[in-house]
Amino acid sequence: MNLWIELLLVSLALTNLALTSLCRLETCIRVAAAQGILLGLVTVALHSPAISLHMLVLVLGIIVLKGLVFPWLLFRAMRQARVRREVEPFVSFTWSLLIGTLALPTAMWLSSRLPAAHPSHTPLLIPVALHAILAGLLLIVSRRKAITQVLGYLVMENGIYLFGIALVGEESVLVDLATLLDVFVGVFVMGIAIFHINRTFDHIDTDRLSALKDWPS
């Protein structure tokens, strides 16, 4: 079983790297959806064979929200904003991929400085969780399009979830569902904001929005 967990975690790390190097928003959203499904599978693998009803509900919520609902909302926002790719990011895709790759050994070093994870968990769990957090932060600060920044927020939240599993173990269902609800509300609000920003200003470049200023009447 540990082999399957490690394969799933390696796949998660590869999705982090893919998101740092892709420019087509449609592909980025699909990769983020795949990461959400992988997150649910990792949860099942970590708690099998004695998986509880609580965990089954949590996994179903993760797969439905992160693998289906969130991507659907982002695809809708992308179509309404009439934008197809990330253009001229603050950090180039080549450098983003390099930074994302270097973030993995950095995450491994940081994990060695933290308390040991749950004894039944693989040692890759915390490094991959930290790598997802770092990759999400990289997407948030290095991209111009608001949709890509929302993806970074989702990736970072996935890392926080994995980190919580590693250090805390099984949480109460209310805490889990509250976390998923917070993320859902965040993505929903950001999707609405992206639509209205684009309708008003004909673009969703956050750096151009920051340059707006009040003109004297």
MARMINU-710715 format. One record per residue: y, x, z of N, C-alpha, C in turn; residue in three letters. Coordinates in steps of 0.001 Angstrom, whole numbers, plus 500000, padded with zeros to 6 digits. Layout:
// MARMINU-710715
<npy->Y; npx->X; npz->Z; capy->Y; capx->X; capz->Z; cpy->Y; cpx->X; cpz->Z; residu->ala>
...
***
This chain:
// MARMINU-710715
<npy->498790; npx->500831; npz->500000; capy->500000; capx->500000; capz->500000; cpy->501260; cpx->500865; cpz->500000; residu->met>
<npy->501221; npx->501997; npz->500708; capy->502390; capx->502871; capz->500720; cpy->502747; cpx->503365; cpz->499331; residu->asn>
<npy->501707; npx->503549; npz->498478; capy->501966; capx->503985; capz->497116; cpy->502778; cpx->502944; cpz->496357; residu->leu>
<npy->502420; npx->501670; npz->496519; capy->503165; capx->500609; capz->495847; cpy->504588; cpx->500523; cpz->496382; residu->trp>
<npy->504750; npx->500691; npz->497684; capy->506095; capx->500652; capz->498263; cpy->506950; cpx->501783; cpz->497689; residu->ile>
<npy->506352; npx->502969; npz->497611; capy->507099; capx->504103; capz->497080; cpy->507456; cpx->503910; cpz->495611; residu->glu>
<npy->506545; npx->503328; npz->494829; capy->506847; capx->503050; capz->493417; cpy->507994; cpx->502047; cpz->493294; residu->leu>
<npy->507984; npx->501024; npz->494145; capy->509068; capx->500043; capz->494119; cpy->510397; cpx->500684; cpz->494519; residu->leu>
<npy->510366; npx->501550; npz->495528; capy->511591; capx->502203; capz->495972; cpy->512125; cpx->503172; cpz->494913; residu->leu>
<npy->511217; npx->503884; npz->494250; capy->511647; capx->504773; capz->493157; cpy->512278; cpx->503941; cpz->492032; residu->val>
<npy->511692; npx->502782; npz->491746; capy->512271; capx->501902; capz->490724; cpy->513661; cpx->501426; cpz->491132; residu->ser>
<npy->513828; npx->501131; npz->492421; capy->515153; capx->500747; capz->492913; cpy->516166; cpx->501868; cpz->492717; residu->leu>
<npy->515758; npx->503100; npz->493029; capy->516658; capx->504237; capz->492837; cpy->517012; cpx->504413; cpz->491361; residu->ala>
<npy->516055; npx->504163; npz->490473; capy->516329; capx->504283; capz->489041; cpy->517313; cpx->503213; cpz->488570; residu->leu>
<npy->517232; npx->502007; npz->489141; capy->518210; capx->500978; capz->488777; cpy->519609; cpx->501379; cpz->489242; residu->thr>
<npy->519708; npx->502048; npz->490397; capy->521014; capx->502552; capz->490839; cpy->521594; cpx->503527; cpz->489820; residu->asn>
<npy->520761; npx->504449; npz->489358; capy->521219; capx->505434; capz->488376; cpy->521566; cpx->504768; cpz->487057; residu->leu>
<npy->520775; npx->503775; npz->486658; capy->521059; capx->503083; capz->485401; cpy->522418; cpx->502392; cpz->485446; residu->ala>
<npy->522741; npx->501770; npz->486560; capy->524013; capx->501064; capz->486675; cpy->525205; cpx->502018; cpz->486607; residu->leu>
<npy->525027; npx->503250; npz->487055; capy->526129; capx->504216; capz->486997; cpy->526355; cpx->504755; cpz->485586; residu->thr>
<npy->525381; npx->504563; npz->484688; capy->525482; capx->505180; capz->483356; cpy->525647; cpx->504178; cpz->482228; residu->ser>
<npy->525560; npx->502881; npz->482515; capy->525608; capx->501864; capz->481459; cpy->527029; cpx->501339; cpz->481285; residu->leu>
<npy->527382; npx->501043; npz->480038; capy->528716; capx->500490; capz->479762; cpy->528663; cpx->499015; cpz->479367; residu->cys>
<npy->527538; npx->498547; npz->478821; capy->527419; capx->497143; capz->478426; cpy->527208; cpx->496280; cpz->479665; residu->arg>
<npy->528122; npx->495335; npz->479878; capy->528071; capx->494519; capz->481077; cpy->526828; cpx->493645; cpz->481109; residu->leu>
<npy->526399; npx->493149; npz->479947; capy->525204; capx->492313; capz->479915; cpy->523989; cpx->493082; cpz->480424; residu->glu>
<npy->523846; npx->494327; npz->479982; capy->522727; capx->495150; capz->480442; cpy->522848; cpx->495453; cpz->481925; residu->thr>
<npy->524069; npx->495720; npz->482389; capy->524284; capx->495997; capz->483811; cpy->523875; cpx->494805; cpz->484674; residu->cys>
<npy->524217; npx->493604; npz->484239; capy->523866; capx->492413; capz->485011; cpy->522354; cpx->492235; cpz->485054; residu->ile>
<npy->521690; npx->492499; npz->483923; capy->520225; capx->492381; capz->483889; cpy->519568; cpx->493411; cpz->484810; residu->arg>
<npy->520103; npx->494621; npz->484825; capy->519553; capx->495647; capz->485712; cpy->519765; cpx->495243; cpz->487173; residu->val>
<npy->520938; npx->494699; npz->487497; capy->521196; capx->494252; capz->488866; cpy->520252; cpx->493112; cpz->489248; residu->ala>
<npy->519953; npx->492221; npz->488294; capy->518994; capx->491144; capz->488557; cpy->517606; cpx->491719; cpz->488832; residu->ala>
<npy->517207; npx->492711; npz->488034; capy->515908; capx->493359; capz->488264; cpy->515875; cpx->494023; cpz->489635; residu->ala>
<npy->517004; npx->494608; npz->490050; capy->517058; capx->495229; capz->491377; cpy->516879; cpx->494195; cpz->492470; residu->gln>
<npy->517457; npx->493009; npz->492287; capy->517286; capx->491951; capz->493277; cpy->515836; cpx->491517; cpz->493405; residu->gly>
<npy->515140; npx->491423; npz->492269; capy->513724; capx->491061; capz->492305; cpy->512913; cpx->492164; cpz->492966; residu->ile>
<npy->513215; npx->493420; npz->492639; capy->512522; capx->494540; capz->493276; cpy->512742; cpx->494541; cpz->494780; residu->leu>
<npy->513937; npx->494149; npz->495201; capy->514233; capx->494095; capz->496636; cpy->513320; cpx->493096; cpz->497336; residu->leu>
<npy->513108; npx->491936; npz->496696; capy->512193; capx->490960; capz->497266; cpy->510766; cpx->491475; cpz->497337; residu->gly>
<npy->510331; npx->492176; npz->496276; capy->508973; capx->492727; capz->496261; cpy->508799; cpx->493804; cpz->497323; residu->leu>
<npy->509841; npx->494610; npz->497546; capy->509776; capx->495629; capz->498599; cpy->509611; cpx->494962; cpz->499962; residu->val>
<npy->510324; npx->493865; npz->500184; capy->510204; capx->493154; capz->501458; cpy->508788; cpx->492650; cpz->501678; residu->thr>
<npy->508186; npx->492098; npz->500608; capy->506799; capx->491629; capz->500717; cpy->505865; cpx->492790; cpz->501012; residu->val>
<npy->506028; npx->493893; npz->500285; capy->505136; capx->495045; capz->500456; cpy->505249; cpx->495644; cpz->501858; residu->ala>
<npy->506450; npx->495660; npz->502407; capy->506642; capx->496249; capz->503727; cpy->505996; cpx->495427; cpz->504836; residu->leu>
<npy->505876; npx->494106; npz->504642; capy->505380; capx->493245; capz->505708; cpy->503991; cpx->492684; cpz->505429; residu->his>
<npy->503372; npx->493060; npz->504311; capy->502017; capx->492596; capz->504055; cpy->501026; cpx->493478; cpz->504832; residu->ser>
<npy->499803; npx->492984; npz->505133; capy->499287; capx->491657; capz->504766; cpy->499693; cpx->490556; cpz->505740; residu->pro>
<npy->500283; npx->490919; npz->506898; capy->500628; capx->489914; capz->507917; cpy->502050; cpx->489414; cpz->507692; residu->ala>
<npy->502326; npx->488878; npz->506513; capy->503663; capx->488389; capz->506213; cpy->503832; cpx->486986; cpz->506783; residu->ile>
<npy->504948; npx->486732; npz->507411; capy->505187; capx->485450; capz->508077; cpy->505881; cpx->484475; cpz->507137; residu->ser>
<npy->505923; npx->483215; npz->507558; capy->506628; capx->482194; capz->506792; cpy->508111; cpx->482537; cpz->506686; residu->leu>
<npy->508640; npx->483096; npz->507777; capy->510035; capx->483529; capz->507791; cpy->510304; cpx->484521; cpz->506668; residu->his>
<npy->509406; npx->485497; npz->506501; capy->509581; capx->486507; capz->505469; cpy->509433; cpx->485918; cpz->504070; residu->met>
<npy->508508; npx->484956; npz->503917; capy->508334; capx->484317; capz->502610; cpy->509597; cpx->483563; cpz->502202; residu->leu>
<npy->510210; npx->482875; npz->503171; capy->511466; capx->482168; capz->502889; cpy->512561; cpx->483159; cpz->502521; residu->val>
<npy->512627; npx->484267; npz->503253; capy->513636; capx->485280; capz->502970; cpy->513444; cpx->485886; cpz->501590; residu->leu>
<npy->512192; npx->486226; npz->501255; capy->511906; capx->486824; capz->499947; cpy->512258; cpx->485852; cpz->498833; residu->val>
<npy->511890; npx->484588; npz->499004; capy->512215; capx->483590; capz->497985; cpy->513721; cpx->483480; cpz->497803; residu->leu>
<npy->514452; npx->483504; npz->498928; capy->515914; capx->483439; capz->498838; cpy->516496; cpx->484651; cpz->498134; residu->gly>
<npy->515962; npx->485829; npz->498420; capy->516450; capx->487050; capz->497775; cpy->516224; cpx->486999; cpz->496271; residu->ile>
<npy->515001; npx->486628; npz->495866; capy->514673; capx->486619; capz->494437; cpy->515488; cpx->485567; cpz->493692; residu->ile>
<npy->515626; npx->484380; npz->494287; capy->516363; capx->483307; capz->493614; cpy->517842; cpx->483653; cpz->493501; residu->val>
<npy->518434; npx->484105; npz->494624; capy->519869; capx->484387; capz->494616; cpy->520206; cpx->485651; cpz->493826; residu->leu>
<npy->519537; npx->486760; npz->494162; capy->519895; capx->488035; capz->493543; cpy->519305; cpx->488193; cpz->492141; residu->lys>
<npy->518165; npx->487550; npz->491894; capy->517541; capx->487700; capz->490589; cpy->517916; cpx->486641; cpz->489586; residu->gly>
<npy->518420; npx->485474; npz->490060; capy->518712; capx->484366; capz->489144; cpy->520143; cpx->483839; cpz->489285; residu->leu>
<npy->520515; npx->483431; npz->490499; capy->521806; capx->482753; capz->490675; cpy->522977; cpx->483702; cpz->490451; residu->val>
<npy->522973; npx->484856; npz->491128; capy->524077; capx->485795; capz->490967; cpy->524229; cpx->486264; cpz->489517; residu->phe>
<npy->523136; npx->486668; npz->488844; capy->523286; capx->487049; capz->487426; cpy->523829; cpx->485909; cpz->486569; residu->pro>
<npy->523392; npx->484682; npz->486840; capy->523905; capx->483548; capz->486061; cpy->525412; cpx->483388; cpz->486261; residu->trp>
<npy->525873; npx->483515; npz->487500; capy->527309; capx->483420; capz->487765; cpy->528078; cpx->484539; cpz->487054; residu->leu>
<npy->527524; npx->485742; npz->487065; capy->528209; capx->486871; capz->486432; cpy->528178; cpx->486760; cpz->484912; residu->leu>
<npy->527089; npx->486284; npz->484342; capy->527042; capx->486043; capz->482895; cpy->528083; cpx->484999; cpz->482501; residu->phe>
<npy->528203; npx->483980; npz->483313; capy->529198; capx->482940; capz->483027; cpy->530609; cpx->483508; cpz->483094; residu->arg>
<npy->530879; npx->484305; npz->484135; capy->532201; capx->484928; capz->484251; cpy->532463; cpx->485868; cpz->483083; residu->ala>
<npy->531436; npx->486593; npz->482638; capy->531595; capx->487511; capz->481512; cpy->531942; cpx->486762; cpz->480239; residu->met>
<npy->531271; npx->485638; npz->479996; capy->531565; capx->484845; capz->478798; cpy->532962; cpx->484250; cpz->478867; residu->arg>
<npy->533348; npx->483753; npz->480038; capy->534667; capx->483147; capz->480164; cpy->535773; cpx->484187; cpz->480047; residu->gln>
<npy->535499; npx->485389; npz->480522; capy->536492; capx->486465; capz->480432; cpy->536494; cpx->487136; cpz->479067; residu->ala>
<npy->535485; npx->486818; npz->478241; capy->535385; capx->487381; capz->476892; cpy->535413; cpx->488912; cpz->476929; residu->arg>
<npy->534609; npx->489473; npz->477787; capy->534508; capx->490922; capz->477904; cpy->533038; cpx->491292; cpz->477810; residu->val>
<npy->532739; npx->492385; npz->477106; capy->531353; capx->492750; capz->476839; cpy->530969; cpx->494117; cpz->477416; residu->arg>
<npy->531928; npx->495018; npz->477586; capy->531565; capx->496343; capz->478065; cpy->532671; cpx->496929; cpz->478930; residu->arg>
<npy->532285; npx->497885; npz->479748; capy->533233; capx->498647; capz->480560; cpy->533872; cpx->499707; cpz->479685; residu->glu>
<npy->535198; npx->499672; npz->479589; capy->535930; capx->500583; capz->478713; cpy->536794; cpx->501511; cpz->479556; residu->val>
<npy->536703; npx->502803; npz->479267; capy->537534; capx->503820; capz->479917; cpy->537527; cpx->503680; cpz->481445; residu->glu>
<npy->536385; npx->503870; npz->482078; capy->536362; capx->503821; capz->483548; cpy->537144; cpx->504979; cpz->484136; residu->pro>
<npy->537484; npx->504865; npz->485415; capy->538210; capx->505935; capz->486084; cpy->537383; cpx->507229; cpz->486093; residu->phe>
<npy->536072; npx->507079; npz->486248; capy->535145; capx->508208; capz->486181; cpy->534216; cpx->507962; cpz->485002; residu->val>
<npy->534092; npx->508929; npz->484100; capy->533293; capx->508738; capz->482889; cpy->531841; cpx->508438; cpz->483241; residu->ser>
<npy->531118; npx->507875; npz->482270; capy->529729; capx->507513; capz->482515; cpy->528860; cpx->508753; cpz->482752; residu->phe>
<npy->529171; npx->509839; npz->482055; capy->528417; capx->511073; capz->482261; cpy->528606; cpx->511593; cpz->483673; residu->thr>
<npy->529864; npx->511633; npz->484112; capy->530133; capx->512105; capz->485473; cpy->529598; cpx->511124; cpz->486514; residu->trp>
<npy->529651; npx->509835; npz->486208; capy->529116; capx->508841; capz->487136; cpy->527617; cpx->509033; cpz->487327; residu->ser>
<npy->526906; npx->509285; npz->486218; capy->525473; capx->509526; capz->486312; cpy->525191; cpx->510798; cpz->487107; residu->leu>
<npy->526009; npx->511833; npz->486885; capy->525823; capx->513081; capz->487623; cpy->526069; cpx->512867; cpz->489111; residu->leu>
<npy->527143; npx->512154; npz->489427; capy->527445; capx->511886; capz->490835; cpy->526354; cpx->511025; cpz->491459; residu->ile>
<npy->525894; npx->510014; npz->490712; capy->524823; capx->509165; capz->491219; cpy->523536; cpx->509937; cpz->491459; residu->gly>
<npy->523246; npx->510907; npz->490559; capy->522054; capx->511739; capz->490736; cpy->522193; cpx->512629; cpz->491969; residu->thr>
<npy->523373; npx->513232; npz->492148; capy->523598; capx->514089; capz->493310; cpy->523628; cpx->513281; cpz->494612; residu->leu>
<npy->523938; npx->511986; npz->494492; capy->523963; capx->511145; capz->495689; cpy->522573; cpx->510970; cpz->496287; residu->ala>
<npy->521516; npx->511123; npz->495458; capy->520165; capx->510943; capz->495977; cpy->519768; cpx->512041; cpz->496963; residu->leu>
<npy->519912; npx->513335; npz->496614; capy->519626; capx->514349; capz->497645; cpy->520582; cpx->514266; cpz->498831; residu->pro>
<npy->521826; npx->513828; npz->498571; capy->522753; capx->513634; capz->499685; cpy->522237; cpx->512551; cpz->500628; residu->thr>
<npy->521718; npx->511468; npz->500049; capy->521155; capx->510398; capz->500874; cpy->519945; cpx->510888; cpz->501660; residu->ala>
<npy->519125; npx->511740; npz->501022; capy->517965; capx->512290; capz->501731; cpy->518398; cpx->513157; cpz->502908; residu->met>
<npy->519457; npx->513937; npz->502708; capy->519954; capx->514779; capz->503803; cpy->520518; cpx->513920; cpz->504930; residu->trp>
<npy->521266; npx->512884; npz->504558; capy->521823; capx->512001; capz->505583; cpy->520721; cpx->511287; cpz->506358; residu->leu>
<npy->519661; npx->510883; npz->505644; capy->518572; capx->510174; capz->506326; cpy->517867; cpx->511069; cpz->507345; residu->ser>
<npy->517853; npx->512381; npz->507075; capy->517223; capx->513305; capz->508020; cpy->518032; cpx->513444; cpz->509301; residu->ser>
<npy->519295; npx->513036; npz->509263; capy->520152; capx->513123; capz->510447; cpy->520161; cpx->511832; cpz->511263; residu->arg>
<npy->519443; npx->510810; npz->510761; capy->519443; capx->509514; capz->511427; cpy->518166; cpx->509330; cpz->512231; residu->leu>
<npy->518161; npx->508367; npz->513170; capy->516924; capx->508085; capz->513913; cpy->515792; cpx->507701; cpz->512974; residu->pro>
<npy->514566; npx->507955; npz->513397; capy->513403; capx->507649; capz->512555; cpy->513308; cpx->506158; cpz->512298; residu->ala>
<npy->512830; npx->505825; npz->511091; capy->512660; capx->504426; capz->510727; cpy->511441; cpx->503841; cpz->511441; residu->ala>
<npy->511203; npx->502578; npz->511191; capy->510026; capx->501922; capz->511733; cpy->508780; cpx->502718; cpz->511338; residu->his>
<npy->507855; npx->502965; npz->512247; capy->506738; capx->503866; capz->511961; cpy->505860; cpx->503435; cpz->510795; residu->pro>
<npy->505843; npx->502123; npz->510471; capy->505006; capx->501662; capz->509373; cpy->505686; cpx->501778; cpz->508026; residu->ser>
<npy->506926; npx->502207; npz->508016; capy->507683; capx->502266; capz->506777; cpy->507598; cpx->503653; cpz->506139; residu->his>
<npy->507731; npx->503675; npz->504825; capy->507700; capx->504926; capz->504082; cpy->508965; cpx->505731; cpz->504354; residu->thr>
<npy->508881; npx->507062; npz->504333; capy->510086; capx->507879; capz->504557; cpy->511116; cpx->507764; cpz->503442; residu->pro>
<npy->510739; npx->507152; npz->502302; capy->511703; capx->506984; capz->501205; cpy->512653; cpx->505818; cpz->501437; residu->leu>
<npy->512356; npx->504972; npz->502404; capy->513115; capx->503734; capz->502556; cpy->514587; cpx->503987; cpz->502874; residu->leu>
<npy->514866; npx->504807; npz->503879; capy->516259; capx->505069; capz->504255; cpy->517005; cpx->505833; cpz->503164; residu->ile>
<npy->516432; npx->506888; npz->502554; capy->517153; capx->507559; capz->501468; cpy->517521; cpx->506633; cpz->500311; residu->pro>
<npy->516601; npx->505762; npz->499910; capy->516897; capx->504832; capz->498820; cpy->517962; cpx->503829; cpz->499246; residu->val>
<npy->517907; npx->503380; npz->500504; capy->518929; capx->502462; capz->501005; cpy->520313; cpx->503114; cpz->500980; residu->ala>
<npy->520396; npx->504351; npz->501473; capy->521680; capx->505062; capz->501468; cpy->522143; cpx->505338; cpz->500036; residu->leu>
<npy->521192; npx->505642; npz->499148; capy->521555; capx->505885; capz->497745; cpy->522143; cpx->504635; cpz->497116; residu->his>
<npy->521589; npx->503466; npz->497426; capy->522135; capx->502222; capz->496901; cpy->523554; cpx->501978; cpz->497421; residu->ala>
<npy->523772; npx->502276; npz->498698; capy->525116; capx->502110; capz->499265; cpy->526109; cpx->503031; cpz->498561; residu->ile>
<npy->525731; npx->504281; npz->498367; capy->526618; capx->505238; capz->497699; cpy->526849; cpx->504856; cpz->496239; residu->leu>
<npy->525783; npx->504406; npz->495546; capy->525939; capx->504000; capz->494152; cpy->526841; cpx->502776; cpz->494039; residu->ala>
<npy->526697; npx->501835; npz->494980; capy->527571; capx->500666; capz->494967; cpy->529031; cpx->501033; cpz->495181; residu->gly>
<npy->529277; npx->501938; npz->496132; capy->530657; capx->502398; capz->496358; cpy->531213; cpx->503093; cpz->495120; residu->leu>
<npy->530370; npx->503875; npz->494439; capy->530802; capx->504563; capz->493221; cpy->531212; cpx->503564; cpz->492154; residu->leu>
<npy->530441; npx->502500; npz->491982; capy->530784; capx->501481; capz->490987; cpy->532083; cpx->500768; cpz->491349; residu->leu>
<npy->532276; npx->500525; npz->492627; capy->533477; capx->499807; capz->493054; cpy->534740; cpx->500622; cpz->492784; residu->ile>
<npy->534702; npx->501924; npz->493084; capy->535921; capx->502733; capz->492988; cpy->536119; cpx->503377; cpz->491620; residu->val>
<npy->535096; npx->503407; npz->490777; capy->535211; capx->504148; capz->489517; cpy->535302; cpx->503270; cpz->488285; residu->ser>
<npy->535195; npx->501955; npz->488421; capy->535205; capx->501065; capz->487271; cpy->536482; cpx->500249; cpz->487230; residu->arg>
<npy->536866; npx->499859; npz->486016; capy->538091; capx->499091; capz->485835; cpy->537832; cpx->497587; cpz->485811; residu->arg>
<npy->536698; npx->497176; npz->485263; capy->536418; capx->495754; capz->485128; cpy->535988; cpx->495159; cpz->486463; residu->lys>
<npy->536527; npx->493982; npz->486762; capy->536209; capx->493332; capz->488030; cpy->534733; cpx->492950; cpz->488103; residu->ala>
<npy->534123; npx->492605; npz->486969; capy->532713; capx->492229; capz->486977; cpy->531856; cpx->493404; cpz->487422; residu->ile>
<npy->532147; npx->494603; npz->486914; capy->531379; capx->495781; capz->487311; cpy->531576; cpx->496080; cpz->488785; residu->thr>
<npy->532764; npx->495843; npz->489298; capy->533009; capx->496055; capz->490718; cpy->532228; cpx->495059; cpz->491571; residu->gln>
<npy->532073; npx->493825; npz->491073; capy->531230; capx->492850; capz->491772; cpy->529788; cpx->493337; cpz->491811; residu->val>
<npy->529312; npx->493912; npz->490694; capy->527963; capx->494484; capz->490672; cpy->527829; cpx->495600; cpz->491709; residu->leu>
<npy->528865; npx->496419; npz->491834; capy->528847; capx->497463; capz->492844; cpy->528740; cpx->496881; cpz->494249; residu->gly>
<npy->529425; npx->495785; npz->494479; capy->529348; capx->495111; capz->495772; cpy->527924; cpx->494634; cpz->496039; residu->tyr>
<npy->527266; npx->494083; npz->495024; capy->525899; capx->493606; capz->495176; cpy->524936; cpx->494757; cpz->495463; residu->leu>
<npy->525097; npx->495862; npz->494721; capy->524232; capx->497026; capz->494928; cpy->524415; cpx->497573; cpz->496335; residu->val>
<npy->525651; npx->497652; npz->496789; capy->525913; capx->498153; capz->498137; cpy->525283; cpx->497232; cpz->499184; residu->met>
<npy->525348; npx->495918; npz->498969; capy->524742; capx->494984; capz->499909; cpy->523223; cpx->495127; cpz->499913; residu->glu>
<npy->522630; npx->495401; npz->498746; capy->521189; capx->495641; capz->498690; cpy->520808; cpx->496854; cpz->499535; residu->asn>
<npy->521627; npx->497895; npz->499456; capy->521369; capx->499075; capz->500267; cpy->521487; cpx->498789; cpz->501755; residu->gly>
<npy->522478; npx->497992; npz->502128; capy->522648; capx->497636; capz->503540; cpy->521447; cpx->496840; cpz->504032; residu->ile>
<npy->520926; npx->495954; npz->503178; capy->519754; capx->495167; capz->503546; cpy->518544; cpx->496078; cpz->503786; residu->tyr>
<npy->518298; npx->497019; npz->502849; capy->517183; capx->497957; capz->503015; cpy->517359; cpx->498803; cpz->504282; residu->leu>
<npy->518590; npx->499215; npz->504522; capy->518874; capx->500017; capz->505711; cpy->518559; cpx->499227; cpz->506979; residu->phe>
<npy->518891; npx->497941; npz->506976; capy->518596; capx->497097; capz->508127; cpy->517104; cpx->496946; cpz->508352; residu->gly>
<npy->516342; npx->496805; npz->507255; capy->514886; capx->496719; capz->507385; cpy->514324; cpx->497994; cpz->508000; residu->ile>
<npy->514857; npx->499140; npz->507569; capy->514322; capx->500427; capz->508027; cpy->514584; cpx->500663; cpz->509503; residu->ala>
<npy->515763; npx->500313; npz->509976; capy->516146; capx->500654; capz->511350; cpy->515911; cpx->499545; cpz->512345; residu->leu>
<npy->515973; npx->498285; npz->511876; capy->515865; capx->497156; capz->512797; cpy->514505; cpx->496497; cpz->512707; residu->val>
<npy->513929; npx->496491; npz->511517; capy->512670; capx->495781; capz->511337; cpy->512914; cpx->494328; cpz->511025; residu->gly>
<npy->512011; npx->493477; npz->511407; capy->512108; capx->492053; capz->511074; cpy->513216; cpx->491405; cpz->511892; residu->glu>
<npy->514135; npx->490755; npz->511192; capy->515256; capx->490101; capz->511847; cpy->514970; cpx->488612; cpz->511985; residu->glu>
<npy->515818; npx->487909; npz->512688; capy->515669; capx->486468; capz->512782; cpy->516054; cpx->485827; cpz->511459; residu->ser>
<npy->515448; npx->484700; npz->511162; capy->515690; capx->484050; capz->509872; cpy->517139; cpx->483605; cpz->509747; residu->val>
<npy->517769; npx->483235; npz->510859; capy->519160; capx->482805; capz->510794; cpy->520077; cpx->483944; cpz->510366; residu->leu>
<npy->519820; npx->485154; npz->510889; capy->520631; capx->486312; capz->510498; cpy->520431; cpx->486617; cpz->509022; residu->val>
<npy->519174; npx->486582; npz->508562; capy->518885; capx->486869; capz->507156; cpy->519564; cpx->485874; cpz->506237; residu->asp>
<npy->519401; npx->484596; npz->506538; capy->519988; capx->483573; capz->505692; cpy->521512; cpx->483623; cpz->505742; residu->leu>
<npy->522076; npx->483959; npz->506900; capy->523529; capx->484087; capz->507001; cpy->524033; cpx->485225; cpz->506119; residu->ala>
<npy->523269; npx->486327; npz->506079; capy->523649; capx->487445; capz->505214; cpy->523625; cpx->487036; cpz->503756; residu->thr>
<npy->522550; npx->486365; npz->503338; capy->522457; capx->485903; capz->501950; cpy->523580; cpx->484919; cpz->501627; residu->leu>
<npy->523912; npx->484052; npz->502571; capy->524977; capx->483089; capz->502341; cpy->526316; cpx->483790; cpz->502173; residu->leu>
<npy->526574; npx->484807; npz->503006; capy->527821; capx->485565; capz->502885; cpy->527936; cpx->486209; cpz->501513; residu->asp>
<npy->526844; npx->486810; npz->501047; capy->526866; capx->487446; capz->499734; cpy->527072; cpx->486401; cpz->498644; residu->val>
<npy->526394; npx->485265; npz->498764; capy->526538; capx->484209; capz->497763; cpy->527985; cpx->483736; cpz->497684; residu->phe>
<npy->528582; npx->483484; npz->498835; capy->529980; capx->483032; capz->498854; cpy->530890; cpx->484101; cpz->498255; residu->val>
<npy->530627; npx->485385; npz->498593; capy->531447; capx->486462; capz->498055; cpy->531391; cpx->486532; cpz->496539; residu->gly>
<npy->530185; npx->486468; npz->495982; capy->530036; capx->486529; capz->494532; cpy->530637; cpx->485292; cpz->493880; residu->val>
<npy->530444; npx->484127; npz->494479; capy->530988; capx->482902; capz->493920; cpy->532512; cpx->482945; cpz->493876; residu->phe>
<npy->533120; npx->483385; npz->494970; capy->534579; capx->483475; capz->495011; cpy->535084; cpx->484512; cpz->494007; residu->val>
<npy->534388; npx->485661; npz->493911; capy->534815; capx->486680; capz->492958; cpy->534669; cpx->486199; cpz->491530; residu->met>
<npy->533634; npx->485401; npz->491253; capy->533479; capx->484845; capz->489917; cpy->534632; cpx->483916; cpz->489561; residu->gly>
<npy->535027; npx->483073; npz->490513; capy->536176; capx->482196; capz->490283; cpy->537452; cpx->483015; cpz->490079; residu->ile>
<npy->537626; npx->484053; npz->490908; capy->538812; capx->484897; capz->490788; cpy->538866; cpx->485583; cpz->489422; residu->ala>
<npy->537712; npx->486090; npz->488949; capy->537669; capx->486752; capz->487644; cpy->538101; cpx->485784; cpz->486551; residu->ile>
<npy->537609; npx->484543; npz->486606; capy->537948; capx->483557; capz->485588; cpy->539442; cpx->483263; cpz->485580; residu->phe>
<npy->540019; npx->483031; npz->486754; capy->541442; capx->482683; capz->486811; cpy->542334; cpx->483877; cpz->486474; residu->his>
<npy->541932; npx->485075; npz->486871; capy->542699; capx->486269; capz->486516; cpy->542731; cpx->486440; cpz->485000; residu->ile>
<npy->541569; npx->486288; npz->484373; capy->541508; capx->486451; capz->482927; cpy->542299; cpx->485369; cpz->482205; residu->asn>
<npy->542258; npx->484140; npz->482708; capy->542977; capx->483046; capz->482067; cpy->544487; cpx->483242; cpz->482169; residu->arg>
<npy->544916; npx->483857; npz->483260; capy->546359; capx->484048; capz->483458; cpy->546884; cpx->485294; cpz->482770; residu->thr>
<npy->546143; npx->486394; npz->482830; capy->546649; capx->487683; capz->482350; cpy->545932; cpx->488197; cpz->481106; residu->phe>
<npy->544936; npx->487459; npz->480592; capy->544195; capx->487834; capz->479387; cpy->543415; cpx->489132; cpz->479542; residu->asp>
<npy->543138; npx->489585; npz->480748; capy->542309; capx->490755; capz->480962; cpy->541843; cpx->490760; cpz->482408; residu->his>
<npy->540856; npx->491616; npz->482704; capy->540364; capx->491739; capz->484076; cpy->540343; cpx->493208; cpz->484495; residu->ile>
<npy->541230; npx->494022; npz->483910; capy->541344; capx->495420; capz->484301; cpy->542106; cpx->495496; cpz->485618; residu->asp>
<npy->541455; npx->495955; npz->486667; capy->542088; capx->495946; capz->487981; cpy->543234; cpx->496942; cpz->488079; residu->thr>
<npy->543189; npx->498031; npz->487289; capy->544286; capx->498987; capz->487370; cpy->545555; cpx->498426; cpz->486752; residu->asp>
<npy->545413; npx->497598; npz->485701; capy->546587; capx->496959; capz->485110; cpy->547163; cpx->495897; cpz->486037; residu->arg>
<npy->546296; npx->495212; npz->486775; capy->546783; capx->494221; capz->487723; cpy->547571; cpx->494877; cpz->488851; residu->leu>
<npy->547146; npx->496072; npz->489267; capy->547849; capx->496754; capz->490353; cpy->549237; cpx->497215; cpz->489932; residu->ser>
<npy->549476; npx->497280; npz->488611; capy->550776; capx->497720; capz->488124; cpy->551776; cpx->496581; cpz->488015; residu->ala>
<npy->551336; npx->495353; npz->488287; capy->552233; capx->494206; capz->488189; cpy->553297; cpx->494299; cpz->489279; residu->leu>
<npy->554498; npx->493876; npz->488959; capy->555579; capx->493869; capz->489932; cpy->556480; cpx->492668; cpz->489679; residu->lys>
<npy->557205; npx->492304; npz->490700; capy->558130; capx->491184; capz->490578; cpy->559350; cpx->491601; cpz->489785; residu->asp>
<npy->559715; npx->490767; npz->488817; capy->560927; capx->491024; capz->488035; cpy->562089; cpx->490220; cpz->488607; residu->trp>
<npy->563286; npx->490792; npz->488588; capy->564421; capx->490047; capz->489128; cpy->564706; cpx->488815; cpz->488296; residu->pro>
<npy->565010; npx->487728; npz->488964; capy->565276; capx->486481; capz->488259; cpy->566680; cpx->486470; cpz->487669; residu->ser>
***
